Amino acid sequence: MEAQRFHDKPQAEGEWSTGFCDCFSDCKNCCITCWCPCITFGQVAEIVDQGATTCGTGGAIYALLSAVTGCACIYSCFYRGKMRAQYNIGGSHCGDCLQHFFCELCALTQEYRELKNRGFDMTLGWAGNVQRQQNQGVAMGAPAFQGGMTR
């Protein structure tokens, strides 16, 4: 499947749609992430990887890394960077690592909310979201690109 992105609700370029500490704006996800962050990570990883990684696989790797090393944040911070690149959100790799290291749960819930605010139904996974968009007849494509020089 070719790389496709959903942009139902445009966001300001370079910004997250919600704040880093807005965890309680989605109480259900906040509770799930608090008790079992591997679920939220798996959901985020599946969407960010556009279906190449399933929710179960991503969540299992996260849980294994957490159990063995106690530092699943090393793995999850790379997905934050990948997501920022996909959606042209400002930040740095160092910032991603620090956010995941010092407040893993806040970082995961922010990523979850960002994808949700961009039109994804996080419970459906990548394939379910693609199918939903096709059933609704919504055109999907690459994000708008601003050219260099214009008249």
N, C-alpha and C positions, 0 to 999 in steps of 0.2 A: 504494500500500500504506500503510495507516495506521501511525502510529508505534507500534511494539511493542518491548518490552524484555525481555530474558531475565534471570531472577533465580533460576537454579537453585541457586546457593550464596549465601545472604544474607551480606552484609558489614556490618560495623559502620558505622553512619551516620557520614559525615564522615571516613572513613579509607581510605587505599589498602590493598589486601589484601597488598601486598608493599612492601618498602622501596625507596627511590630508588636505592640502590647495590646492589641484589640482582640485578644483571645476570647473574651466573653461575649463578643458580638455574635458568635455562633456557639451557643452553650453546648449543643449536642456534640459538635466536633471537638470542642474544648475538653469535654469529659472523656470522649473516646481517646483523644491524644494523650490525656493525662494518665489514663489507666493502661492503654496499649498503643504506644506511639508507632509500633510497626504497622498497624492498620492504616493510619494516616499517611505514613511514609510510602507504603505500598500503593495507595491510591494516587498519590502525587507522582511517584516514579512511573506508573503505567501511563499517565497522561503525558508527562514530560518526554518519555521515551516513545510516545506515539504508538503504544501497543507492543513494542519490542520486548519490554519487560512486563510481565503480568503483575497484578497487585499481590498475588500470593508469593511469587518469586521475590519481588522487591521486599515485601514484608518479612519473608523468611530470612533473607540475607541480612536485613537490618536487625532482626531479633537475634540471629546467630552472632553477629558482630557485637551486639550489645551484651550478650551473655558471656562471650569469650573474652572480649577486650574491655568492655565497659565504655567503649568509645565509638558507638555507631555514628556519632556526629562527624567522624572523619569521612564516612561514606555519604551521609546525607547532605553535607555542605556542597559536594560536587553537583548534586541535583539542583540546588539553589542557583548555582552559577549557570548551569545549563538552562534553567528556566528564565533567568535574567537575560541571557543571550537570545533566547527564542522570542521574548516579548519586549526586548529593548528597554529593560528596566535598569536604572543606574545602580552602581555599586562596584565592589571589588571582590576578588577571590579571598583576600585577607579578611574583609568584612564578613563574607559568607561564613568562613571558618570560625571567626570569633562569635558571630551570632549563634551558630549551631553549637559551639562549645559551651558558651555561657548560658544560653537559654534555648536549648534544643526544642522544647515544646512550643515556645512562642514562634520560632522560625517555621516549624512544621505547620502550625495552624495558619500562619500568614500565607504560606505557599498554597495550602488547601483553599483558603478564602479567595486568593487571587485567581486560581483556576475556576472556582465556582462563579466568581464575578465576571469572568470572561465567557460564561455561557456553558460551562461543562456541568453535567450532572455527575458528581463524583461517584455515585453508587453504581453507575452503568459501566464504568471503565472506558477505555479508548474505543473499542469496537462498538459498544452500545451507543456511545455519543456520536460516532460516525453514522451509524444506522439511524439514529434519531434525527440527525440533521438531514439525511437523505429522504427520510419519510416526510419531513416538513418542507422539503423542496428548497432548503436554504442553500445558496451557493457558498461553497467553501473555497478558500484560496489562500495564497500567501498574503502576508500583511502588506499594507500599502507602503510603498517605498518612495521617499522624497528624493527626487533627483538633485544633482548638484546645482548647476547654474540654470536659472530660468530667466525669461524676459519679462 
